[in-house]
Amino acid sequence: MRSRHAEAIDTVDVRAGTVEYSAVGLGAAEARRRDLTEADIEQIVRVEIADRHTAADEYDSLGRTDHGDSLRAEAATLDALL
């Protein structure tokens, strides 16, 4: 299964120190976020669609076709947005 955790940030600029040298102010300790391209977003959505189809098949094999149908409907909705 693929990891769903965010990509690790570069810690080159992270320094330990005493309190007087720590970051101060709203957002001062925030890590720089990764900017996603349209292709990145599309790939994420495609993985979500595939995950829903896989889970739907598993629900079907357990006799829970109602849940499988719901997941397939979600996948179809996401696919329509691409």
Long-range contacts (C-beta under 8 A, 24 or more apart in sequence): 2-47, 6-34, 7-34, 42-82, 45-78, 45-81, 45-82, 46-82, 48-75, 48-78, 49-75, 49-78, 49-79, 52-78
